Amino acid sequence: MVNLKASLGNLAIDGVDHLAAIIRNRLKRIQYRPDVIPEFLAQTGLSLETEPP
């Protein structure tokens, strides 16, 4: 699994606009990979399951 931080690596940027464009691009990649959502949640200790009241 490659997350946003790992995909940026040691990146040299030309400014804030360049960085924002790169982050938008990486987030869009994640958007089309719903299989990674459970992996991210597992690292936080959160769950997609609702708890009974």
C-alpha positions, 0 to 999 in steps of 0.5 A: 500500500502506498499512501500520500506521504510515501508517494511524495518521497523526497520531492523538490517543489517549485512553490505552493501551487506546485505542491498543491497540484501534486497533492491533489493528484495523489489524493485522486489516485487514492480516491479510485482505490477503495481497497486501501480505505480499510488498511488506513482505518486499521492503522487508526484503530477505527472501524467502518462498523457501527456500534449498537446504541 
